[in-house]
Amino acid sequence: MNTNRILQGDERAALALRALYHSYGYTQYKMNKFEEYDLYVQNKDFLISDNVITFTDTSGKLLALKPDVTLSIVKNAGRRGSLEKVYYQENVYRVSGRTHAFREIMQVGLECIGAVDPYCIFEVLTLAAKSLATISENAVLDVSHLGIVSAVLDALAVSADTRRALLTAIGEKNLHEATAIATAAGVASEKIAVLQTLISSYGAPHDVLPTLLPVLQDIVPEQTLHAFAELLAALEASPVGALVRVDLSVVGDIGYYNGIVFKGFIAGVPEGLLSGGEYNGLMRKMGKKENAIGFAVYLDALERFMEDKESYDVDTVLLYDGYVAPAVLAEKMAALVAEGKTALALHEMPERLRYRTLLRLTDGEVQK
């Protein structure tokens, strides 16, 4: 029997993702439901939401139901000189984007911590793209580099407040707003043109980089541009190349993230389903010398997609009358299940049952 079809949509996705990460040698990381609240207070900018469920332990400590997994993994990482590759499937507790209320949400992801080299970055992005492809055939992985974004902002020589406003406009891909902010700050027109190119450039690497790189070469360090172009070329030449897009409007909190950042999307889900990047800044803030890159798949964003995709409770309903012998009914059910279908044998049809096909079994004869 195809047991995957019994599972809920997010559970099946999690099972497939875990198998994918395990096939690349990542080991499962397990953690407690609770963390000290201070961990999240001190790193609230890293969280999707700063709403956290707290309670006081019997020892008097203020604890929190974990709203994030990466912070817990970083807190407990510590084998210096080694490379830790871990994946997780954990329930987190935060406000859902769909219901705007606290929910227990299944989250799956992976982290690569330690001596992160170019291959590690390539592998993590490959697994991010494969994660999307596991869920949907219609997916894209948007890749950016905060070193490039930071260098362009540095070249504008604006105040800290203006820089923050520009970073917000870049993240919203708001070309008009970014132009207005830079103009009001007295930025030279040629530098504004670079900013506009950074925001508006989007597409497959072979389409975007030939135009983008020459514009950035006098502003961004050559080593940064070369590493970015080399990574994208390798990704585009790989089996996941069709999913990869250049999008420098993908920005995270620069205080935590550095280098490569990325977001993944699938058709039918309006918000990002996957998010990740290099987060050496977070490692330093938490007193760690190692580097790190990882991503999370937000399965709560997948729920509506799965609901629409799976609008049926069962493939086939086998409705039988009182004259059908149990052995005959069992034989018909076994044949349907052997075809990989879900089947439900019923004497009476309940209300609101969603099915693809209705078969009636009358005195041993099947009628559609």
C-alpha contacts under 8 A as a table, 3 or more apart, distances in Angstrom:
res1	aa1	res2	aa2	distance
1	M	337	V	6.38
1	M	338	A	6.85
1	M	340	G	6.84
2	N	5	R	6.02
2	N	6	I	7.86
2	N	340	G	6.04
2	N	341	K	7.92
3	T	6	I	5.48
3	T	7	L	7.25
4	N	7	L	5.49
4	N	12	R	6.15
5	R	8	Q	7.75
5	R	12	R	7.92
5	R	342	T	7.27
7	L	11	E	5.91
7	L	12	R	5.88
8	Q	11	E	5.17
8	Q	12	R	6.23
9	G	12	R	5.25
9	G	13	A	6.25
9	G	303	E	7.40
9	G	306	M	5.78
10	D	13	A	5.02
10	D	14	A	6.07
10	D	106	M	7.73
10	D	299	L	6.01
10	D	300	D	7.92
10	D	302	L	7.00
10	D	303	E	6.90
10	D	306	M	7.70
11	E	14	A	5.03
11	E	15	L	6.15
12	R	15	L	5.08
12	R	16	A	6.26
13	A	16	A	5.21
13	A	17	L	6.15
13	A	134	T	7.60
13	A	135	I	6.49
14	A	17	L	5.10
14	A	18	R	6.06
14	A	89	Q	7.19
14	A	108	V	6.47
15	L	18	R	5.25
15	L	19	A	6.33
16	A	19	A	5.19
16	A	20	L	6.28
16	A	134	T	7.19
17	L	20	L	4.97
17	L	21	Y	6.29
17	L	108	V	7.58
17	L	131	S	6.22
17	L	134	T	7.39
18	R	21	Y	5.27
18	R	22	H	6.03
18	R	87	Y	7.40
18	R	88	Y	7.76
18	R	89	Q	7.68
18	R	108	V	7.87
19	A	22	H	5.10
19	A	23	S	6.13
20	L	23	S	5.24
20	L	24	Y	6.89
20	L	127	L	7.86
20	L	131	S	7.77
21	Y	24	Y	5.32
21	Y	25	G	6.78
21	Y	26	Y	5.57
21	Y	27	T	7.97
21	Y	87	Y	6.71
21	Y	110	L	7.72
21	Y	127	L	7.43
22	H	25	G	5.12
22	H	26	Y	5.03
22	H	27	T	6.36
22	H	28	Q	7.93
22	H	87	Y	7.96
23	S	26	Y	7.38
25	G	85	K	7.54
26	Y	85	K	5.00
26	Y	86	V	4.82
26	Y	87	Y	5.96
26	Y	110	L	7.94
27	T	85	K	6.57
27	T	86	V	4.77
27	T	87	Y	5.94
28	Q	86	V	5.61
28	Q	87	Y	4.95
28	Q	88	Y	5.44
28	Q	89	Q	7.95
29	Y	86	V	5.91
29	Y	87	Y	5.90
29	Y	88	Y	5.24
30	K	88	Y	6.80
30	K	90	E	7.73
31	M	72	S	7.73
31	M	90	E	8.00
32	N	35	E	7.41
33	K	65	L	5.81
33	K	66	K	5.92
33	K	91	N	7.94
33	K	92	V	7.91
34	F	63	L	6.29
34	F	64	A	5.46
34	F	65	L	4.81
34	F	66	K	5.61
35	E	39	L	7.19
35	E	63	L	5.63
35	E	64	A	5.47
35	E	65	L	6.69
35	E	66	K	6.21
35	E	72	S	7.62
36	E	39	L	5.86
36	E	40	Y	7.81
36	E	61	K	7.37
36	E	62	L	6.20
36	E	63	L	4.44
36	E	64	A	6.00
37	Y	40	Y	5.60
37	Y	41	V	6.41
37	Y	54	T	7.03
37	Y	62	L	5.80
37	Y	63	L	4.88
37	Y	64	A	5.10
38	D	41	V	4.90
38	D	42	Q	5.95
39	L	42	Q	5.57
39	L	43	N	6.46
39	L	71	L	7.65
40	Y	43	N	5.07
40	Y	44	K	5.36
40	Y	47	L	7.85
40	Y	71	L	8.00
41	V	44	K	5.25
43	N	46	F	5.59
43	N	47	L	7.22
44	K	47	L	5.32
44	K	49	S	7.70
44	K	50	D	5.69
45	D	48	I	7.82
45	D	50	D	7.66
45	D	253	D	7.15
46	F	253	D	7.03
46	F	256	Y	6.94
47	L	50	D	6.28
47	L	67	P	7.70
47	L	68	D	6.91
49	S	52	V	7.89
49	S	94	R	7.28
49	S	95	V	7.29
51	N	94	R	6.66
51	N	95	V	6.99
52	V	64	A	6.65
52	V	65	L	7.15
52	V	66	K	7.72
52	V	67	P	6.50
52	V	93	Y	7.59
52	V	94	R	6.47
53	I	64	A	5.56
53	I	65	L	5.68
53	I	93	Y	7.40
53	I	94	R	7.63
54	T	62	L	6.74
54	T	63	L	5.57
54	T	64	A	4.24
54	T	65	L	6.44
55	F	62	L	5.82
55	F	63	L	5.47
55	F	64	A	6.27
56	T	59	S	7.85
56	T	60	G	5.75
56	T	61	K	5.60
56	T	62	L	4.55
56	T	63	L	5.94
57	D	60	G	5.22
57	D	61	K	5.28
57	D	62	L	6.25
57	D	63	L	6.50
58	T	61	K	7.43
65	L	92	V	7.37
65	L	93	Y	6.13
66	K	69	V	7.10
66	K	92	V	5.55
66	K	93	Y	5.95
67	P	92	V	4.87
67	P	93	Y	4.76
67	P	94	R	5.32
68	D	71	L	6.44
68	D	72	S	7.47
68	D	92	V	6.05
68	D	93	Y	7.86
69	V	72	S	5.38
69	V	73	I	6.42
69	V	90	E	7.46
69	V	92	V	7.42
70	T	73	I	5.09
70	T	74	V	6.12
70	T	111	E	7.65
71	L	74	V	5.19
71	L	75	K	6.05
72	S	75	K	5.09
72	S	76	N	6.41
73	I	76	N	5.30
73	I	77	A	6.00
74	V	77	A	5.04
74	V	283	M	6.91
74	V	286	M	7.76
75	K	286	M	7.05
77	A	113	I	7.77
78	G	288	K	7.63
79	R	82	S	5.83
80	R	114	G	6.87
80	R	289	K	7.98
80	R	290	E	6.98
81	G	114	G	6.64
81	G	115	A	6.84
82	S	114	G	5.78
82	S	115	A	6.74
83	L	112	C	7.05
83	L	113	I	5.73
83	L	114	G	4.50
83	L	115	A	5.72
83	L	116	V	7.31
84	E	111	E	7.80
84	E	112	C	5.70
84	E	113	I	5.10
84	E	114	G	6.24
85	K	110	L	7.42
85	K	111	E	5.93
85	K	112	C	4.57
85	K	113	I	6.53
86	V	110	L	5.59
86	V	111	E	5.46
86	V	112	C	6.57
87	Y	108	V	7.45
87	Y	109	G	5.61
87	Y	110	L	3.96
87	Y	111	E	6.29
88	Y	107	Q	7.88
88	Y	108	V	5.58
88	Y	109	G	5.60
88	Y	110	L	6.15
89	Q	106	M	6.96
89	Q	107	Q	5.77
89	Q	108	V	4.50
89	Q	109	G	6.91
90	E	106	M	5.79
90	E	107	Q	5.48
90	E	108	V	6.54
91	N	104	E	6.05
91	N	105	I	5.24
91	N	106	M	4.40
91	N	107	Q	5.94
92	V	104	E	5.71
92	V	105	I	5.26
92	V	106	M	6.35
92	V	107	Q	6.75
93	Y	102	F	6.61
93	Y	103	R	5.66
93	Y	104	E	4.73
93	Y	105	I	6.17
94	R	101	A	7.82
94	R	102	F	5.08
94	R	103	R	5.75
94	R	104	E	6.93
94	R	105	I	7.51
95	V	99	T	7.65
95	V	100	H	5.51
95	V	101	A	4.90
95	V	102	F	4.16
95	V	103	R	6.04
96	S	99	T	5.44
96	S	100	H	5.11
96	S	101	A	5.79
96	S	102	F	6.17
96	S	103	R	6.13
96	S	105	I	7.98
96	S	300	D	7.17
97	G	100	H	5.48
97	G	301	A	7.56
98	R	301	A	7.68
105	I	299	L	7.19
105	I	300	D	6.08
106	M	298	Y	7.44
106	M	299	L	6.02
106	M	300	D	7.04
107	Q	296	A	6.85
107	Q	297	V	6.03
107	Q	298	Y	5.46
107	Q	299	L	5.88
107	Q	300	D	7.98
108	V	296	A	5.81
108	V	297	V	5.28
108	V	298	Y	7.05
108	V	299	L	7.53
109	G	294	G	7.41
109	G	295	F	5.56
109	G	296	A	4.14
109	G	297	V	5.68
110	L	294	G	5.49
110	L	295	F	5.81
110	L	296	A	6.68
111	E	292	A	7.08
111	E	293	I	5.95
111	E	294	G	4.19
111	E	295	F	6.71
112	C	116	V	7.18
112	C	120	C	7.37
112	C	124	V	7.76
112	C	292	A	5.59
112	C	293	I	5.40
112	C	294	G	5.94
113	I	116	V	6.62
113	I	290	E	6.59
113	I	291	N	5.84
113	I	292	A	4.32
113	I	293	I	6.64
114	G	290	E	4.68
114	G	291	N	5.24
114	G	292	A	6.24
115	A	290	E	6.55
115	A	291	N	6.30
116	V	119	Y	7.97
116	V	120	C	5.72
116	V	121	I	7.18
116	V	291	N	5.98
116	V	292	A	6.42
116	V	293	I	7.67
117	D	120	C	5.31
117	D	121	I	6.62
118	P	121	I	5.17
118	P	122	F	6.24
118	P	231	L	7.80
119	Y	122	F	4.95
119	Y	123	E	5.99
120	C	123	E	5.05
120	C	124	V	6.14
121	I	124	V	5.24
121	I	125	L	6.29
121	I	293	I	7.04
122	F	125	L	5.30
122	F	126	T	6.05
122	F	231	L	6.59
122	F	234	A	7.81
122	F	235	L	7.14
123	E	126	T	4.95
123	E	127	L	6.14
124	V	127	L	5.10
124	V	128	A	6.14
124	V	293	I	7.47
124	V	294	G	6.67
124	V	295	F	7.99
125	L	128	A	4.86
125	L	129	A	6.22
126	T	129	A	5.18
126	T	130	K	6.12
126	T	235	L	7.15
126	T	240	V	6.76
127	L	130	K	4.87
127	L	131	S	5.88
128	A	131	S	5.04
128	A	132	L	6.53
128	A	141	L	7.71
128	A	264	G	7.61
128	A	274	L	7.60
128	A	295	F	7.27
129	A	132	L	5.23
129	A	133	A	6.29
129	A	140	V	7.52
129	A	141	L	6.11
129	A	240	V	6.25
129	A	243	L	6.75
129	A	244	V	7.67
129	A	264	G	7.52
130	K	133	A	4.91
130	K	134	T	6.01
130	K	240	V	6.83
131	S	134	T	5.12
131	S	135	I	6.71
132	L	135	I	5.32
132	L	136	S	6.16
132	L	137	E	7.95
132	L	139	A	6.11
132	L	140	V	7.63
132	L	264	G	6.91
132	L	265	F	7.40
132	L	266	I	6.99
132	L	274	L	7.86
133	A	136	S	5.11
133	A	137	E	5.45
133	A	138	N	7.45
133	A	139	A	6.48
134	T	137	E	7.56
136	S	139	A	6.23
136	S	266	I	6.40
136	S	267	A	7.71
138	N	266	I	5.78
138	N	267	A	5.70
139	A	243	L	6.27
139	A	264	G	7.32
139	A	265	F	5.60
139	A	266	I	4.20
139	A	267	A	6.29
140	V	243	L	4.54
140	V	244	V	5.99
140	V	245	R	6.89
140	V	264	G	5.82
140	V	265	F	5.46
140	V	266	I	6.52
141	L	243	L	5.69
141	L	244	V	4.96
141	L	245	R	6.00
141	L	262	F	6.85
141	L	263	K	5.83
141	L	264	G	4.43
141	L	265	F	6.52
142	D	244	V	6.17
142	D	245	R	4.79
142	D	246	V	5.74
142	D	247	D	5.50
142	D	250	V	7.29
142	D	262	F	5.46
142	D	263	K	5.31
142	D	264	G	6.20
143	V	244	V	7.18
143	V	245	R	6.10
143	V	246	V	5.15
143	V	247	D	5.57
143	V	248	L	7.06
143	V	250	V	7.08
143	V	260	I	7.12
143	V	261	V	6.10
143	V	262	F	4.46
143	V	263	K	6.82
144	S	246	V	6.33
144	S	247	D	5.44
144	S	248	L	4.55
144	S	249	S	7.13
144	S	250	V	5.69
144	S	251	V	7.32
144	S	260	I	5.79
144	S	261	V	5.28
144	S	262	F	5.90
145	H	148	I	5.51
145	H	149	V	6.62
145	H	228	F	7.29
145	H	248	L	6.60
145	H	258	N	7.51
145	H	259	G	5.00
145	H	260	I	4.43
145	H	261	V	5.85
146	L	149	V	4.87
146	L	150	S	5.84
146	L	248	L	7.98
146	L	251	V	6.70
146	L	254	I	7.17
146	L	257	Y	7.54
146	L	258	N	5.51
146	L	259	G	5.02
146	L	260	I	6.39
146	L	261	V	6.96
147	G	150	S	5.17
147	G	151	A	6.12
147	G	220	V	7.90
147	G	224	T	7.06
147	G	258	N	6.48
147	G	259	G	5.30
147	G	260	I	7.98
148	I	151	A	5.17
148	I	152	V	6.35
148	I	220	V	5.95
148	I	224	T	7.28
148	I	225	L	7.56
149	V	152	V	5.30
149	V	153	L	6.32
149	V	198	L	7.92
149	V	248	L	7.03
150	S	153	L	5.07
150	S	154	D	6.01
151	A	154	D	4.96
151	A	155	A	6.23
151	A	219	I	6.44
151	A	220	V	5.52
152	V	155	A	5.14
152	V	156	L	6.68
152	V	194	V	7.63
152	V	195	L	6.91
152	V	216	L	7.96
152	V	219	I	6.46
152	V	220	V	7.03
153	L	156	L	5.26
153	L	157	A	7.07
153	L	158	V	7.79
153	L	163	R	6.77
154	D	157	A	5.50
154	D	158	V	7.67
155	A	191	K	7.54
155	A	219	I	6.82
156	L	182	A	7.99
156	L	187	V	6.15
156	L	191	K	6.59
157	A	187	V	7.88
158	V	162	T	6.04
158	V	163	R	6.15
158	V	185	A	6.82
158	V	187	V	7.80
159	S	162	T	5.18
159	S	163	R	6.05
160	A	163	R	5.01
160	A	164	R	6.26
161	D	164	R	5.21
161	D	165	A	6.31
162	T	165	A	5.01
162	T	166	L	6.09
162	T	181	I	7.21
162	T	182	A	7.92
162	T	185	A	7.51
163	R	166	L	5.06
163	R	167	L	6.11
164	R	167	L	5.04
164	R	168	T	6.30
165	A	168	T	5.18
165	A	169	A	6.34
165	A	181	I	7.58
166	L	169	A	4.98
166	L	170	I	6.08
166	L	178	A	5.61
166	L	181	I	6.84
166	L	182	A	7.59
167	L	170	I	5.03
167	L	171	G	6.17
167	L	251	V	7.80
168	T	171	G	5.10
168	T	172	E	6.27
169	A	172	E	5.07
169	A	173	K	6.02
169	A	174	N	5.11
169	A	175	L	7.25
169	A	177	E	6.23
169	A	178	A	5.41
170	I	173	K	4.85
170	I	174	N	6.17
170	I	175	L	7.41
170	I	178	A	6.85
170	I	199	I	6.02
170	I	249	S	5.19
170	I	250	V	7.95
170	I	251	V	7.81
171	G	174	N	7.69
171	G	249	S	4.89
171	G	250	V	5.85
171	G	251	V	5.76
172	E	249	S	7.17
173	K	199	I	5.92
173	K	200	S	7.39
173	K	249	S	5.87
174	N	177	E	5.48
174	N	178	A	6.22
174	N	199	I	7.75
175	L	178	A	5.26
175	L	179	T	6.11
175	L	196	Q	6.38
175	L	199	I	6.50
175	L	200	S	7.22
176	H	179	T	5.23
176	H	180	A	6.22
177	E	180	A	5.08
177	E	181	I	6.14
178	A	181	I	5.17
178	A	182	A	6.15
178	A	196	Q	7.90
179	T	182	A	5.25
179	T	183	T	5.99
179	T	192	I	6.64
179	T	195	L	7.97
179	T	196	Q	7.23
180	A	183	T	5.13
180	A	184	A	6.07
181	I	184	A	5.22
181	I	185	A	6.27
182	A	185	A	5.06
182	A	186	G	6.48
182	A	187	V	5.46
182	A	192	I	6.67
183	T	186	G	5.20
183	T	187	V	5.62
183	T	188	A	7.69
183	T	189	S	7.87
183	T	192	I	7.62
184	A	187	V	7.62
187	V	191	K	6.71
187	V	192	I	6.60
188	A	191	K	5.47
188	A	192	I	6.36
189	S	192	I	4.96
189	S	193	A	6.19
190	E	193	A	5.05
190	E	194	V	6.63
191	K	194	V	5.08
191	K	195	L	6.43
192	I	195	L	4.98
192	I	196	Q	6.16
193	A	196	Q	5.00
193	A	197	T	6.23
194	V	197	T	5.09
194	V	198	L	6.22
194	V	215	V	6.53
194	V	216	L	7.31
195	L	198	L	5.08
195	L	199	I	6.34
196	Q	199	I	5.23
196	Q	200	S	6.05
197	T	200	S	5.24
197	T	201	S	5.80
197	T	212	L	7.18
197	T	215	V	7.91
198	L	201	S	5.68
198	L	212	L	7.47
198	L	248	L	6.20
198	L	249	S	7.51
199	I	247	D	7.88
199	I	248	L	6.42
199	I	249	S	5.71
201	S	208	V	6.48
201	S	212	L	7.19
201	S	246	V	7.43
201	S	247	D	6.55
201	S	248	L	7.35
202	Y	208	V	6.49
202	Y	245	R	6.76
202	Y	246	V	5.42
202	Y	247	D	5.09
202	Y	248	L	7.77
203	G	207	D	6.39
203	G	208	V	5.89
203	G	245	R	4.94
203	G	246	V	5.46
203	G	247	D	7.17
204	A	207	D	5.36
204	A	208	V	6.22
204	A	242	A	7.93
204	A	244	V	6.35
204	A	245	R	4.69
204	A	246	V	6.13
205	P	208	V	5.16
205	P	209	L	5.54
205	P	232	L	6.35
205	P	233	A	7.09
205	P	236	E	7.13
205	P	244	V	7.54
205	P	245	R	6.26
205	P	246	V	5.85
206	H	209	L	6.02
206	H	210	P	7.01
206	H	233	A	7.87
207	D	210	P	6.78
207	D	211	T	7.86
208	V	211	T	5.80
208	V	212	L	6.00
208	V	246	V	7.01
209	L	212	L	4.86
209	L	213	L	5.51
209	L	229	A	7.36
210	P	213	L	6.03
210	P	214	P	7.16
211	T	214	P	6.24
211	T	215	V	7.07
212	L	215	V	5.47
212	L	216	L	6.56
213	L	216	L	5.18
213	L	217	Q	5.98
213	L	225	L	7.20
214	P	217	Q	5.27
215	V	218	D	7.42
216	L	219	I	5.31
216	L	220	V	5.68
217	Q	220	V	5.66
217	Q	221	P	7.21
217	Q	222	E	6.62
217	Q	225	L	7.52
218	D	221	P	7.73
220	V	224	T	6.91
220	V	225	L	6.78
221	P	224	T	5.39
221	P	225	L	6.55
222	E	225	L	5.21
222	E	226	H	6.02
223	Q	226	H	5.10
223	Q	227	A	6.09
224	T	227	A	5.29
224	T	228	F	6.16
225	L	228	F	5.13
225	L	229	A	6.07
226	H	229	A	5.19
226	H	230	E	5.97
227	A	230	E	5.08
227	A	231	L	6.09
228	F	231	L	5.27
228	F	232	L	6.27
229	A	232	L	5.20
229	A	233	A	6.05
230	E	233	A	5.12
230	E	234	A	6.22
231	L	234	A	5.19
231	L	235	L	6.21
232	L	235	L	5.01
232	L	236	E	5.96
232	L	244	V	7.99
233	A	236	E	5.13
233	A	237	A	6.18
234	A	237	A	5.21
234	A	238	S	6.30
235	L	238	S	5.10
235	L	239	P	7.97
235	L	240	V	6.79
235	L	241	G	5.36
235	L	244	V	7.21
236	E	239	P	7.83
236	E	240	V	6.99
236	E	241	G	3.72
236	E	242	A	6.76
236	E	244	V	6.65
237	A	240	V	7.96
237	A	241	G	5.73
238	S	241	G	5.23
239	P	242	A	7.62
240	V	243	L	5.76
240	V	244	V	7.15
241	G	244	V	5.47
247	D	250	V	6.06
248	L	251	V	7.29
250	V	261	V	6.91
250	V	262	F	6.45
250	V	263	K	7.09
251	V	254	I	7.68
251	V	261	V	6.87
252	G	256	Y	7.83
252	G	257	Y	6.30
252	G	261	V	7.28
253	D	256	Y	5.56
253	D	257	Y	5.90
254	I	257	Y	5.03
254	I	258	N	6.30
254	I	281	G	7.90
255	G	258	N	7.98
255	G	281	G	5.98
255	G	282	L	7.51
256	Y	279	Y	5.52
256	Y	280	N	6.74
256	Y	281	G	4.17
256	Y	282	L	4.57
257	Y	261	V	7.51
257	Y	277	G	6.77
257	Y	278	E	5.65
257	Y	279	Y	4.14
257	Y	280	N	6.32
257	Y	281	G	5.67
257	Y	282	L	6.97
258	N	261	V	7.50
258	N	277	G	7.61
258	N	278	E	5.56
258	N	279	Y	5.81
258	N	280	N	6.42
258	N	281	G	6.75
259	G	277	G	7.51
259	G	278	E	5.92
260	I	277	G	5.40
260	I	278	E	5.68
261	V	275	S	7.93
261	V	276	G	5.82
261	V	277	G	3.90
261	V	278	E	6.35
262	F	275	S	5.94
262	F	276	G	5.48
262	F	277	G	5.89
263	K	272	G	6.34
263	K	273	L	7.60
263	K	274	L	5.50
263	K	275	S	4.45
263	K	276	G	6.49
264	G	272	G	5.71
264	G	273	L	5.71
264	G	274	L	4.62
264	G	275	S	6.26
265	F	269	V	7.19
265	F	270	P	7.96
265	F	271	E	7.16
265	F	272	G	5.04
265	F	273	L	5.44
265	F	274	L	6.81
266	I	269	V	5.96
266	I	272	G	7.86
266	I	273	L	7.13
267	A	270	P	7.69
268	G	305	F	5.93
269	V	272	G	7.40
269	V	273	L	7.47
269	V	301	A	6.87
269	V	302	L	6.90
269	V	304	R	7.49
269	V	305	F	6.13
271	E	301	A	7.10
272	G	275	S	7.03
272	G	301	A	7.68
273	L	297	V	5.85
273	L	298	Y	5.42
273	L	299	L	7.18
273	L	301	A	6.01
273	L	302	L	7.01
274	L	295	F	6.89
274	L	296	A	5.67
274	L	297	V	4.47
274	L	298	Y	6.11
275	S	295	F	5.45
275	S	296	A	5.69
275	S	297	V	6.84
276	G	293	I	7.39
276	G	294	G	5.53
276	G	295	F	3.84
276	G	296	A	6.36
277	G	293	I	5.39
277	G	294	G	5.75
277	G	295	F	6.44
278	E	291	N	7.76
278	E	292	A	5.71
278	E	293	I	4.10
278	E	294	G	6.74
279	Y	282	L	5.46
279	Y	283	M	6.65
279	Y	291	N	7.28
279	Y	292	A	5.71
279	Y	293	I	5.94
280	N	283	M	4.93
280	N	284	R	6.26
280	N	290	E	7.50
280	N	291	N	5.07
280	N	292	A	5.79
280	N	293	I	7.85
281	G	284	R	5.21
281	G	285	K	6.19
282	L	285	K	5.06
282	L	286	M	6.23
283	M	286	M	5.23
283	M	287	G	6.36
283	M	288	K	4.92
283	M	289	K	6.76
283	M	290	E	6.80
283	M	291	N	6.77
283	M	292	A	7.37
284	R	287	G	4.99
284	R	288	K	5.13
284	R	289	K	6.20
285	K	288	K	7.38
298	Y	301	A	5.82
298	Y	302	L	7.22
299	L	302	L	4.91
299	L	303	E	6.74
300	D	303	E	5.41
301	A	304	R	6.94
301	A	305	F	7.78
302	L	305	F	5.24
302	L	306	M	6.13
303	E	306	M	5.13
303	E	307	E	6.08
304	R	307	E	4.94
304	R	308	D	6.18
305	F	308	D	5.30
305	F	309	K	6.06
306	M	309	K	4.89
306	M	310	E	5.67
307	E	310	E	5.17
307	E	311	S	5.93
308	D	311	S	5.57
310	E	313	D	7.64
311	S	354	R	7.14
312	Y	315	D	6.89
312	Y	353	L	7.99
312	Y	354	R	4.66
312	Y	355	Y	5.07
312	Y	356	R	6.63
313	D	353	L	6.65
313	D	354	R	5.05
313	D	355	Y	5.86
314	V	317	V	7.16
314	V	342	T	5.54
314	V	343	A	6.22
314	V	344	L	7.05
314	V	354	R	6.67
314	V	355	Y	5.05
314	V	356	R	6.95
315	D	341	K	6.01
315	D	342	T	5.18
315	D	343	A	6.05
315	D	355	Y	5.41
315	D	356	R	4.94
315	D	357	T	6.22
316	T	341	K	7.28
316	T	342	T	6.37
316	T	343	A	4.77
316	T	344	L	6.41
316	T	355	Y	6.05
316	T	356	R	5.93
316	T	357	T	4.71
316	T	358	L	5.79
316	T	359	L	7.17
317	V	343	A	5.77
317	V	344	L	4.92
317	V	345	A	6.05
317	V	346	L	7.14
317	V	355	Y	6.72
317	V	357	T	6.33
317	V	358	L	4.93
317	V	359	L	6.07
318	L	333	M	7.78
318	L	343	A	7.02
318	L	344	L	5.96
318	L	345	A	4.69
318	L	346	L	6.19
318	L	358	L	6.27
318	L	359	L	4.88
318	L	360	R	5.77
318	L	361	L	6.68
319	L	345	A	6.00
319	L	346	L	5.02
319	L	347	H	5.66
319	L	348	E	6.83
319	L	349	M	7.27
319	L	358	L	7.29
319	L	359	L	6.07
319	L	360	R	4.68
319	L	361	L	5.91
320	Y	324	V	6.69
320	Y	329	L	7.90
320	Y	345	A	7.30
320	Y	346	L	6.38
320	Y	347	H	5.26
320	Y	348	E	7.91
320	Y	360	R	5.77
320	Y	361	L	4.52
320	Y	362	T	6.00
321	D	324	V	6.11
321	D	347	H	6.11
321	D	361	L	6.69
321	D	362	T	5.73
321	D	363	D	7.21
322	G	347	H	7.67
323	Y	362	T	7.01
323	Y	363	D	5.18
323	Y	364	G	7.78
324	V	328	V	6.74
324	V	329	L	6.69
324	V	361	L	7.26
324	V	362	T	6.56
324	V	363	D	4.98
324	V	364	G	5.48
325	A	328	V	5.32
325	A	329	L	6.39
325	A	364	G	7.42
326	P	329	L	5.04
326	P	330	A	6.02
327	A	330	A	5.06
327	A	331	E	6.20
328	V	331	E	5.12
328	V	332	K	6.38
328	V	364	G	6.49
329	L	332	K	5.22
329	L	333	M	6.22
329	L	361	L	7.92
329	L	364	G	7.68
330	A	333	M	5.11
330	A	334	A	6.08
331	E	334	A	5.13
331	E	335	A	6.30
332	K	335	A	5.18
332	K	336	L	6.48
333	M	336	L	5.23
333	M	337	V	6.24
333	M	343	A	6.78
333	M	344	L	7.92
333	M	345	A	7.34
334	A	337	V	5.16
334	A	338	A	6.00
335	A	338	A	5.10
335	A	339	E	6.57
336	L	339	E	5.27
336	L	340	G	7.06
336	L	341	K	5.93
336	L	342	T	7.44
336	L	343	A	6.56
337	V	340	G	5.25
337	V	341	K	5.15
337	V	342	T	6.14
337	V	343	A	6.54
338	A	341	K	7.29
346	L	349	M	6.55
349	M	353	L	7.89
350	P	353	L	6.25
355	Y	358	L	7.26
358	L	368	K	6.26
359	L	366	V	6.40
359	L	367	Q	5.71
359	L	368	K	4.69
360	R	365	E	7.93
360	R	366	V	5.56
360	R	367	Q	4.98
360	R	368	K	6.07
361	L	364	G	5.83
361	L	365	E	5.37
361	L	366	V	4.54
361	L	367	Q	6.30
362	T	365	E	5.22
362	T	366	V	6.51
362	T	367	Q	7.55
